Amino acid sequence: MSAVFSIIVPVYNVERYLPDCFKSLSEQSFQNFEVLLVDDGSTDSSGTLCDEYQKMDGRFRAFHQPNGGLSAARNTGIREARGDYLLFLDSDDFLVGADALEKLATALETTPDVLIYRITEWNEDASTVLSESPMRFEEKKLFRAEEILDSLYTTDDGAYVTMAPTKIVRREFCLQNQLLFLEGIYHEDDEWIARLLSASPTVAFSPAAVYGYRHRSGSIITSGEEKKAVKRVEDRLKIANIMLHSEMAKTHPAVCLYAIRYFWSALCQIRSFSSASQKKLFKKAKSHASAFRCFRYSKNRKWRICAGFERIFGIRATVCFFTFVIRGKGELK
């Protein structure tokens, strides 16, 4: 019998946090799972720890590869997985409670292609709960993705849209739809989830807030060097462009609005960089100018005016003018 869960854990220089992650998995009351520890070229003792965990618990398998980034590590896990469902767990995070997998397994009784569950946010040493995401959808009910897209993309809770680790995906569905993560980019979750939802999965929701997300300094999310920050903006522009040209944006107003705001917020970040970086980023933005044509799918008149302004005056002038109009807030309502 295959494992119900294949838990994919990308590992990169997290020797301080990996023991907590391992402990949260090894102590689960639900036993039918495997853990794929993918060491993505760590330079600290993380890789050695992965090998030790593999020896301690037969459900853990360790893989080692040259550093290729989070997407590459997750893709290795997807290819090597044997379970019915894929669960993504970042190595500096953890499952909350020994019954976490038991709760999720119960929620999977409706056999969805995708199960979305809740997140608990913790401080860096995991001693204090900072917040817990709300439950916005009915449990024990199976939805078609098309039925809930507008609701998903209008919620303010990023766990429902932007976080791959709060999505459990049926492995066969993932493979059939070639849902590997795009490698070499930041914000890979946004791009992957858009493709996941556009593949028309059945979706269920669980009230279990069992994903423990750790806020820590020095992580991928909080790294602020300009070179990386510039790459982040470039990737966000690319992802937004893809989303705006998708069928989802054409047929679901909330998806379109989400993609527009995602695109616009990336554009507005450009002006915070040095002159050289601004020049580079506006050139990159120009290659995605066709995204403005997709603003016509929005029901918001202000966004359509913004797109018309860009056709006449160009991207740089549009960003400068509209950020001045809205007093630097970086968003049109």
N, C-alpha and C positions, 0 to 999 in steps of 0.2 A: 504493500500500500504506500502510495506517495505521501509525502508530508503535506498537510493541509496548507501550512504557511511556508513560503520561502522568504526569509527575512534577509534583505540585502543591505549590508552595512559597508559603505565606502569608508576606508580608513586612510587618513593622512596626517601624520604628526599630532596625534591626540593621546599620547601616552598618559597624560594627566586624567583624561575623562573616560578612556576606554574601559577601565575596570567597572565603573558605574554602569556603563552600557551592557557589558557582559553579565554583570550580576542581575540586572533587571530582566535579562532573557533567561538565564540559567535557572532562576527561581520561579518561573512560570508554572502555575498549576496545570495548565493545558500543555500536554507533552508532545503533540503531533506537529512538530515544526523542524525546520532546518535553518541554520544561520550561515550565510555566505559572507565571510569577512574578506573584503577585497582591499588589500594593502596597495595603495596607489603610489608606490615609490617613496614611502616614508623615510626620513633621515634620522628619526629618533628611534626609540625602542618599540614603536607601535607594531611593526612587522613581527618582531620577536614575540610580543604579547599574543598576536593572532595565532602563531604557531603553538604557543603554550595552551591557549584556550581550545585549540583543535585536539590536543592530546588529553585535556581534562574532560571534554564532553564530545562524544561521537556525533552529536547533532551539528557541531560547528565544523565548517570547512574553510580553510585559509587559502587565499590566492594572492600571488605577488606579481606585480607588473610595474613597468616604468611609469613615472608620473604622467598621467594624461588628463587629469581633472576629474571632477565629480561625475560628469556624464559618462566618461570612459569606464570608471569604476562601476557605476550602476549597470552599464551595458554588459560588462563581464558577468555580473550577478544574474542578469536576466537570461543570458545565454546558458549559464551553468545551472540554473534553478531546476528543481525537480518537483516542486510542490504544485498544488492546485491554484494557490493565490500568492501574488507577490506583494510584499510589504516592504517599504523603504524606510530605513531607520538610519539617520545620520549618527556617526560614531561619537559625537559629543552630546548626543541626546539619549533618551532612555524611555522605557515603557513604565508607566505609573501603575503600581500595584501588581501583586503576584497573579491576579485574576484578569489581567489586561487581555491576553489572547483568548481566554475563555469567553469574555464578553464579546470580543470581535467575532469569534467562531459562531456564537449564538446569532449574531446579527447577519451572518452569511447564510443562514438557513433558507433565505429567499433566493439564494443562488444568483446574485447580481453579477454583472460584469465588473462593476466598480462599487466599492463600499467606501463612503466618506465618513470619517469619524472626527472626534473633537480633539482639541489641543489644550494642554495646560502649560503656561509659560512660567519659567523659574528663573531665579537669579543665577549668577555664574557658579556658585558652589552648591546649587540645588537645595538650599536650605529654606527658601521662601517662595511661595507661589505668588507670582505677579498678576496673573489673570487667567481666566478660563473662557474659552470660546463658547458662545451660546449655541443652543440647539434650535435651528430655524426650520427644520423639515420634519415631517412625520416619519417615525420609525416603523419598521415592519411593513413597509410598503415599497413596491417596486415601481420606479419611474422610468420612462424613456428620457434620454438626455435632452431631446428636443423640447420636452414638456417643461423642463426646469431651467433651461439655459438662462432665460431672462432673470429668473429669481436668483440663480447662482451669481450672476455678474452684477447684480445690484446690491448684494449684501456688502457691508463694510468689513466683514470678517474674512481676512485673507486666507484662512485655513480652507475655506470652501473652494477657492479658486486657485490661489497661487502656490500652494504647498503640495508637492508630490508626496511627501511622507505621510500626509493624512488621507491618502487614497490607496486602498487595497484593490489590486487589479487581478482579475482572473488571468492566469498565465497564458492559457490558450488564446484568449481574446487579444492579449498583448502581442503574441507571436503572429497570429493571423493578420493583424493590422500593422505589423512591422513598427511597433511603438517603442523603438529605441530612442534614447535621448540624443539630441544633437550635440556633438562634441565640439570643443573649442570655443564655447560661448559662456558668458555669465547669464544669469536669469533663465537657465535652461528649463526650470519648472514651468514658467509661463508658456513657453513654446510647446513643451511636451503635453501639458494639460489641454491646450487648445486643440492639438491633434487628437488627443484621447477622446475629448468630448465630441469632436466632429466625426468620430468613427461610430457614432450612434450606439453607445453602450446602454445597457440597463443599469440603473443606479439605485442604490439603497443608502440609508443613513443610519448611523448608530449614535446614541446619546453618550457613549463611553468617551470621556475625556482622558484617554490613556496615553496620548503621545506627549512625552515630557520634553518640551523645547527649552533648551538652556541658552540664555542670553550671555554671551561671553565676548570679551575684548579680543581682538586679533583674529577673529573668525573670518571666513570668506565674506560674509555679509557686512561686517563692520570695518574691513580694511579700506583705508582712505587715500592711498597713494594716487597721485594724479594720473600716472600711466594706467593703472588699473581702473581708475574712475572714468577715464576717457573710453577705455574698452567697454565698460559697463554701458555707457551712453550709446556707443556704436551698436552694441548688441540689442539694447532696448529699442532703438530705431528699427533695426532689422526685424525683430520679433513683432513689433507693432505693425510694420508694413505687411508682414505675412498675415497677421490677424485681420487687418483691414481689408485685404483682398480675398478673404475666405468667404465661403457661402454662409457661414454662421453670422458674419457681420452684415451680410445683405438681408438676411431673413429674421434676425433677432436684434431689435433696437438696443437692448441693454448690452449685448456683446459689442455692437458697433460703438456705443458710447464709451464702454470700458477701453476698447482699443484706441479710440481717439484720445482719451485722456492719458493713456499710457504713452502714446506717441507725443502728445503735447508736453507732458511733464519732462520727457527726455529732451525735447527741444529746448525747453526753458532752462534746463541744467547747463546748457552749453555756455551761457553768458557768465557762469561762475568760474570758468577756466582761464588760463593764461591766453594771451593773444594768439600764440602759435597753436595751442590746442583748439581754440575757437575756430580758427581758420580750417583746421583739419576736420573738425566735427561738422561745420556747416557744409563743407564739401561732401562729406558722407551723407548728410541729411538731404542734400540736393539729389543724390542718387535714389532717394526714397520719396521724391516729390509726388509721385503718382498716388501716394497714400492720401494726399489731400483730396483727390477726386472721390475717394470713398467716403468722405465726410457727407456726401449727398444722401447716404443711407440713414444719416442721423435725423431724428425728428426735431432736433434743436436748431432753431434758426440762427443762433449766434455762431454755431460751428460752421454752418454753411456759408455765412458771411466771411468767416475766417478763411475758409478755403478759397472763396472768390478773391479775397484780398491777396492771397498767396499767388494766384494765377497772374495778377497784375504786377505786384511789387516784389515777388520772390520770398524765399523762406526767411532770410535774415531780417528783412524789413518787417515781415509779418510777426516774427517772434518779438522783435523790439517794440513794435507798436502795440500789440495786444497785451504784452506783459506790462507796458506802461498804463494801458487803459484799466487793467484789473489790479494795478498797483502792486505788481510783483508777486501776486499770489500763485501764479503758475497754473491757474485753472479757470476755465469758463464754466459757469453753472449751467 
